[in-house]
Amino acid sequence: MVVTPFASIFGNLILKQPEAEAPFSAVWEAEAFAMTVTLHKKGHFTWTEWSEVLGAELKASPERPYYESWLAALERLVEAHALMSRSERQARISAWDRAARATPHGRPILLENASPSLELKHI
């Protein structure tokens, strides 16, 4: 098998072509990806910093699914740059959990039905 380098959207080379199928297996993965790109574009962190934190998460838990490591890296950077505190993040997780439990199967989960809205600072 010949591996051909391709340019990624970030200008770096990747060693294999992305799969033809959908790049995300769940909506939350696409949302985490989009949040990361948006926060970078707004200058909250560099791609170098992002890749170092993501790499550390992947190395720390190699058995963890890729986008769970992606999300863990995003959470670390959001806290490190004071965009959301740990307590705010935990409150948001709890609110989504309550909203999911209160939502009938097959219906959209609405965060505002579970708790007051929590906003990220400085975005």
HELIX and SHEET records of a PDB file:
HELIX    1   1 VAL A   27  LYS A   41  1                                  15    
HELIX    2   2 TRP A   47  ALA A   60  1                                  14    
HELIX    3   3 TYR A   66  ALA A   80  1                                  15    
HELIX    4   4 ARG A   86  ALA A  102  1                                  17    
HELIX    5   5 LEU A  111  ASN A  113  5                                   3    
SHEET    1   A 2 PHE A   6  ALA A   7  0                                        
SHEET    2   A 2 LEU A  13  ILE A  14 -1                                        
END                                                                             
